[in-house]
Amino acid sequence: MINEKLPKIWYGGDYNPEQWEADTWAEDDRMFKLAGIDVATINVFSWALSQPSEDDYHFEWLDETIDRLHRNGVGVCLATSTGAHPAWMAKKYPEVTRVDYHGRKRKFGGRHNSCPNSPVFRHFSKLIAGKLAERYKDHPALLIWHVSNEYGGYCYCDNCAEAFRGWLRKRYGTIDKLNKAWNTRFWGHTFYDWDEIVPPNALSEEWDGNRTNFQGISLDYRRFQSDSLLECYKIEYEELKRHTPNVPVTTNLMGFYPELNYFEWAKHLDVVSWDNYPSLDTPFSFTAMTHDLMRGLKQGQPFMLMEQTPSQQNWQAYNSLKRPGVMRLWSYQAVARGADTVMFFQLRRSVGACEKYHGAVIEHVGHENTRVFREVAELGRELQQLGDKLLDARSAAKVAIVYDWENRWATELTSGPTVALKYVDEVHKYYDALFKLGVQTAMIGVETDLSGYDIVIAPVLYMVKEGYAKKVEAFVEAGGTFVTTFFSGIVNENDIVTLGGYPGELRKVLGIWAEEIDALFPDARNQVVMKGEQGALSGTYECGLLCDLIHSEGAEVLAEYGSDFYKGMPALTVNRFGQGQAWYVATSPDARFMSDFLANLVADKGIRPLAKVPAGVEAAERVKDGKSFLFLLNHNAEEATVDLGDRGGVDLLTGSQVSGTVAIGAKGVVIVERGE
């Protein structure tokens, strides 16, 4: 578990008592008890309060807050406050602020405005982290450290330019190797000295964010900035660990946030935590996929749901209320997929600035007689009832989907073949089909061991890193089923094309080669025509986006294109390789194909769905100590039923026995405890 001091699913969230007077604190204490709040995240943006000048530190307010929370039975997730530097720092040391994508030097303001390669910022952030750790290392309320907050954003200042050159020296060794890796003879871009290299932004190689003249330098700058921000985190992490080696440390991630390589970050987090903010119209399967990705960052280890709103957000274009029951439902969705905490932003709603209309446990009206508070309190009672039953329970899956941030960067930076190709969307198409089939799925990275899975799916594996093709070959040869798609195996990790025919290093295991890639306009469609009945797959399906024109080199052709000049060319192939199979889906098919295709694969491997679920009902499972916990989550606005088959059990939320067909109320949750 995260910390044995609190052996239950933690319940709480971000708390900013420094924004209020003492008479409000007493009311907070009373209402936290009513709601079952037992963890508060504090000090997230209080650097300026604790350090009003370079040499002055004032932690008395924080002493009082932590002591008061502890007296009232609330543990502390203690942030280091470094997500926003104080105004005095920007005034005295202007180099601490960032230079933006357009080359403009920032003034003080906002948050995450600190250059990650500023020696000044690194110096003062290390200092305050150390002072906090030294002061509170023995406080019984301290449960976990929270470094900074929602790291993100790039900088293009002179500090970053110089640090980038150092990063490149370490990566490539010589300027000649760098020129080769970036293919700089194109457009006469050869570099003769390291100081000729400048950050790629709107003043140099890039425009419109992800459009670039040189993919190699833009790709490396994203790696460098992710590493730079990670280095800032590690400086604080190491300082905290120096004083409190046994207290876990985290920082809150943001799901599919594009700018940071979270698989690399997760190596340095004791526990993954993340902030979940779907819109009213976000597909339920997309949120589930994001939870699974956060769990997959540390090979299935449970994670923290650090933030969600009790109801309304403030920063989306349309900030809808969470309808009655949805907060509870989405909280259990997180728990179902590996969360050992349920926490909110925020516990009391702010009175001013940009988050004053972001929902909270305690609304502006200031009392407990609100719909939101009643729902929060009810969930708090249920989590108390569950106790430690679910803590450290894992999520077993035999199907995995590969996701790679660097592959995403490369795919989105490439100049063609279509602006409509969105890597995350293509990954979600496969996940969504498995979700609707009720099949538990893991989200994994390219470094993850494949041997524990029966099926591994790598949609749009455009970038094949060194050694990965051999890893796939070994997996398939040993009996695994591997699936990849159009626009895969094109380049190496420097975005240099692998010559000899697409899909490059994957050509051997897939038994095909691709000659051309056709980009379809948004309203254009082709067809995937099955050559015969293949289990659930039969007849004709629609496809679009991209169509690879491929030739078999030993792979069996199971479907062909139905129209255009490449009518009759392969659209779906399978290659028997060793004891396993490697599939190639040469286009982006419709949802019906996805469902039929994946139903075939899981049936062939003997993988049973967790439950046969109707539309709008989600199934997920966690296992612990010889028991399984089946979560059935009804996202519909009306009651739904699920057939448990011959595996009944006890509903943890009601204590009643369930078997056969179980009814789940609108926006309802059932958690069935069963012996293995």
Summary of the structure (lengths in Angstrom):
residues: 676
radius of gyration: 26.2
end to end distance: 22.2
largest distance: 77.2
contacts: 2331
relative contact order: 0.09
helix: 32%
strand: 24%
